[in-house]
Amino acid sequence: MWKEDVIDLKLTKFFEVSARVLLSLLITAILLAILGGIIRTFYDMRLVVSHDFHEAFRTILVDVLTVLAVVEVLRTALTYFSEGRVKVTYIIDTVLVTVLTEIMAFWYRDMSWDKVAMVIALVLALAGVRVVAVRFSPRRIREEL
C-alpha cells in the first residue's frame, strides 16, 4: 500500500510539473498572439486614409476587440498558473468579449431578426451565468462563513 502511495505521489508531481511547463508555453504563445494583434491593428490604421472611414473603423474596432478577447484568455491562463484552477468568471468574460466582438461586426451586416434575437439571448444567458458565478463563488461562500 505504501509503494502505491509513493508511485501516485510521483505521478501527480510529474503531471503537475508537465502541466506548468506546457502552460508556460501556452502563455508565451498567447503573448505572441497579443503582440501580433497589436501590430495588425496598427497596420490596419492605414485603412483610415485609403478606405471609407466606416469600413476602416469597423476593421480597427474588430481588431481591438479581438486583442481584448485574447487578453481575457491570457488572464484565464495566468489564473490557472497561479491558483491551479480556472475561474468560471474569467471564461465567461472571455466568451462575452468574443460574442460582443461578433455583435459589433453585425452592425455592418444585414442580419435577420431571428439571428439577432439568438445573439441577444446568448448574451443575456452569459450575463446571467456570470452573475450566478460571482454570487455563488467559492471565495465568496468562504467569506460569508
C-alpha positions, -999 to +999 in steps of 0.1 A: +000+000+000+028+024+009+045+018-025+013+027-044+011+060-025+047+068-034+041+060-071+008+081-070+027+110-055+055+108-081+029+106-109+010+135-095+042+156-092+052+147-128+018+157-142+018+190-122+053+199-135+044+189-170+012+210-169+032+240-157+057+237-185+030+233-211+011+262-196+042+284-197+045+276-235+008+284-239+012+317-221+042+326-243+021+318-274-008+339-261+016+368-255+029+365-291-007+364-304-014+396-285+017+413-299+007+401-334-028+415-329-015+449-318+009+450-348-021+441-371-042+468-355-015+494-362-011+481-397-048+485-403-046+521-393-036+528-429-072+520-439-083+553-423-065+571-451-071+548-480-107+535-474-140+547-463-140+557-426-169+535-418-151+504-431-117+514-416-131+519-382-151+487-383-119+468-391-099+485-364-127+480-339-129+443-346-090+441-343-090+458-309-119+437-296-102+405-308-070+415-290-090+422-258-106+387-261-071+372-263-061+392-232-090+376-214-077+342-224-043+352-211-059+362-178-076+328-176-043+310-182-024+332-157-051+325-131-048+288-137-010+291-135-011+309-101-041+293-084-042+259-100-078+263-111-098+281-137-122+308-127-155+305-144-160+343-144-128+347-165-141+322-190-175+339-192-158+372-196-138+358-225-169+345-242-187+377-236-159+398-252-158+374-281-196+375-286-197+412-283-170+414-309-193+395-332-222+417-323-201+448-333-194+431-366-232+426-370-237+463-371-221+463-406-241+433-420-277+427-428-288+402-402-322+386-399-341+394-367-341+358-355-303+356-356-301+389-337-326+376-311-305+345-307-274+365-301-292+387-276-305+356-258-269+342-257-256+375-242-284+376-216-277+339-207-240+345-203-247+376-182-270+355-160-244+328-156-218+355-148-240+369-120-246+334-106-209+326-108-200+357-089-228+353-064-220+317-056-182+317-060-162+295-036-143+326-023-175+345-015-190+315+003-159+312+024-160+349+033-197+346+044-188+317+067 
